[in-house]
Amino acid sequence: MRVLIVTAVPAERDAVVRGVGATAPELAELPVPGGMLHRLSPAPPSGPPLTVDDLAAGLGPAAAAAGTAAALTVATPARTPYDLAVSAGIGGGFSTTRPAVTAPAVTAPGAAGPEAAGPEAAGPRGAAPEAAGSRGAAPGAAATATAHLGSVVVADAIVAADLGAETPDGFAAVTDLGFGTVEHLPPAPLVAAVAEATDAVRGTVLTVSTVTGSAERAAELLRRHPRAVAEAMEGFGVAEAAAAQAVPALEVRTVSNAVGPRDRAAWRIGEALEALTGAFATIAPLLGTWTFDPEGTRQ
């Protein structure tokens, strides 16, 4: 099992490395075009050997896509292809209470579907979201839990929230214009296992190119994406690059601040990075036991 974990900045990468490396020291630093992989090989409780490569690819969806694509491409001719790509880091959380909504339809890993997500916070990100699906609960269950600062969020849908066009009637996603895709769905069994193990809130995680800085924009994003629990800047880029090579994607965030008016005094970046380390110390053993069905079903 080979896993590529992509973060935006070195501080996030190092937090992930500390978590994954809790049971195995870092093995090597390996250059790839535009970056450096930090390789670890934690011993899974069962199943095949696990190799985890962590890459800080840069801020935003374009840098994330470029870095992910480079790492995936280099691995293929070396006959060491990746089985999973993970977008990881801190992010902004939506704190507005929403009623429960119907879960998105499950399609093949990496497949695109209709838009259904919300924004991620850039720079210092994170906040307290309330999940439409709640902590460890199935999507569509009553929204009873709030993702407090430092909470873990796992995406069951990764959505490009601002990829589209402004029209006289408001925002139109590229899919409304007849182009591309705005959504990728991580493997549902893996999402469920990670959410349960980390006591995470799960729901839509939005990818944005401009971090939300006002209550009005936060409200608009929630209007368009009522299942959104967090926003960040890289998830869709990682998922899009992974989908191009038929590699499933996952997104894991920890909440550092609330989506809405920028209040630097309220940001809890240090706490969110500590939570990210703790989350990946828990997640790493799960990755080694997760298997792939060639027909597209992840167990």
N, C-alpha and C positions, 0 to 999 in steps of 0.2 A: 504494500500500500504506500503510495507516494502522494504527499499533500503539499500544495503550494499555498502559503499564507501571504497575502499582500496587504501591507499597511501603507498609509500615506507618508508618515514621517518616522525618523529613527526612534523617537521616544516610544511610539506605539510598537514598532518592531521589537525593541528591546524588552518591552513589557511582555509581549507574546513569547519571546525567547526564554525569558525567566520562567514563565509558566510551563511551557513545553519541556524546558530543560530541568524542571524540578526532579525528574526521574532519569535524566540523561544529560551529560554535559554536551556543549556544542562541539561538533566534530570538525567543522571546517568553514571557511569563507570562500565562496566560489564566484568568480566574476561572470556576469551575463551582460549583454549589451545594455548600457545605461544604468547598471546597478550591481549590487553584490548580494548573493544569496548567503544566508546564515543557515547551515545545515545541522540538524539534530536527528538522532535516531532513538527515540524513547522505545522501551520494550513494552508492547501491548500485552494485556493479560492473556490474550489468546489470538489465534489467527496468524497471518503472515507478518514478516518484519515491517516496521513502519519507519518511513523517512519523511521528515518534515523540513521544508525549505521556506525560510521567511525572508521576504523582500520588502524594503521600503521603496516604493515606486514613485512617490511624489504626490502632491496635492491635486485633487480634482479628477473627474472621470477620464479625461484624455490621458493624463499621466498614468493613471491606474490601468487603463486598457493597454497602453503601450508597454508598460513594464510586465504586465501579465502575459501579453502576447509574446514578448521576447523570451521570457522564461519558459513558456510552454513550447515554443518553437525550438529552442536550443535542446530541450529534453528529448524531443522526438527522434532526431537522427542519432542521438546517443543511446537510443533504445532504453531510455528511462522515463517514459511518459508519465505524466501525473494522472492520478485517479480523481482528484478533487482540487478545486481552487476555492480559497476562502478569503473574503474581504473582511478585514478585522481592524478595529480601532475604537476610538471614542466618538461620540455623536450627540446630537441634540435630541431631546425627548419632547413629545407632545403631552402636555399636562391636562388638556381639556377633556372632560368626561364625555364619552360617546356611548350610545347604546350599542348593544351587540349587533353584528351584521353577519351576513352569510359568508362563509369562507370561499376563496377563489377556487375554481375548478382545478383539479390536479392533472397536469399533463406530463409528458416525458421530461426528465431532467434537462434543463437548459433550453427547453422549448419556450417560444415567445407566446404571449397571450395578450388579452386586452389589458389596457392600463388599469392599475388598481392600487397605487401606493402613494406615499407621502415623502416629504423632503428630509434629508439628513443635514445636520448642522455642520458647517465647515469651521476651520480654524479651531478655536475652543468650541467643542460641540457638546451635545448631550442635554438631557433634561428629564423631567419626570413624566413619561407617557403613561396613559392607561390603555391597556391592550384590549382590542376587540378579540378576545381569545384568552387574555389574562395570563397569569403565571402558570405555565405547564398545562393549561387547559386547551382543549381543541378549539381551533378557530371557529367562531360562530357562537361560542359559549358566552354567557353573560360577562360583561366587562366589570370585574370586581376588583382588580388589582391595578395599582399605579406603579409605574417604573420610577422609583425615587432616584435621586442623584446617586450614582454608583451602581445602579441596577444593570443587569445584563439583558440585552435585547437580541433575539434571534429572528431573522427575517423569514417569513413564509412566502413573501413576494418581494422582489427587488425591482423597484420602479424608477424610471427616469421621469422626475416630476416636472422638469422645465424644458424638455426636449419637444419643441413644437413651434407654434406661431401664435402671435396675438392677432385676433380678428375683431371686427366690430361687436361680435357677440361674446367676446372673452377669449380665454386661452383655448387653443386646439392642439391636441397632441399630434405627433407625426402620424400616428396610426389613423387619426381622424382625417388626415390629409391624403391617406392612401400610401404611406411610406413606412418602411422599417418596422421596428418594434419598440415598446417602452417597458416591457415587463419580462422578467425571468423568474421562474419558480424553482427554488431549491428542492432537493429530494425530500418529500414529506416525512418519510420514516426517520431520516437523519435530523431534520428540524425538530421533530417530536422528542427524539432521544436527547439531543443537546439541550433543548428547553427544559426537559424534566431534570436532567442531571445538574444544570446550573441554576435552577429555579428562575428561569428567564421569562420575561414577557415576550410573546411572539405576535407578529403581525407584519404589516407592510413597512418596509424601510425605504424611504425615499432617497434618491440621489439627486442632488442639486448642484448646479455650477456656481450659484450665488447663495450664500448662507442667508437664511431668514433673519431679518432684523427688526420686524415690526409685528404687532398683534394682528394687523390687517392681513399681512401675507400668510401668517400662520393659520388664520381662520380660512383663508381662501384655499390653502393647501388641504386642510381638513375637509372642506366642502367638496373638493375634487377627489380626495382620497380618504374617505371616512375610516378606513382601517389602518391608517398610518399611525405608527407608534414612535418613529424616530426619523431623523434626517441626517444624512452625511454627504460626502462628496465623491466617493469612489466605488461604491458597491456595483452600480450598473456597468461601469467601465470594466471591472473585473469579470462580471457575469457575461458581458457581451463578448469579450475576448475568449473566455472559456467556451462559450457556446459555439464559437466559430471553429473550435477544435473538438467539439463533442465531449467536453469535459464539464461535469456538473459543478455548480457553484453554491456556496453557502455564504451568508453574511452574519457576523457576530459583532455587536457593538456594546460598549458600556457607556452609561449616561453621565455626561459631565456638566450639562447645562440645559436649560429649557429652551425650546424653540419659541421665538418671539422677540420682544425688545431686547437688545444687547445690554446685558448687565454684567460687566466683567467681575464685579465684586461677588457675584453669585456663582461664578464658574468654579467647578471642583475638578480640575484636570488631574491633579495628583491622585485624588481618590478614585477617579475613573480609570486611571492607568493601573492602580493597584488592583482594582476589580477585574481589569482585563487579564492581568497575570493570573489571578485566582481562577478565572473562567477557563483559561487555556490549560491550566494544570489539571482541571477536571475533564476538559474536552479531549485532550490528547489521547488518553486510553480508549475513548470511544472510537476515535478515528481508525485505530488499528483493528477494530473488530467489525467495521462496516464493510460490507461486501457488495460487489457489483454484479448484477444479472445482465448478461449480454443483450437481453431484449429491452433493456432500459430501466428496469426496476431496481432501485437501490434498497437493500435490506438493512 
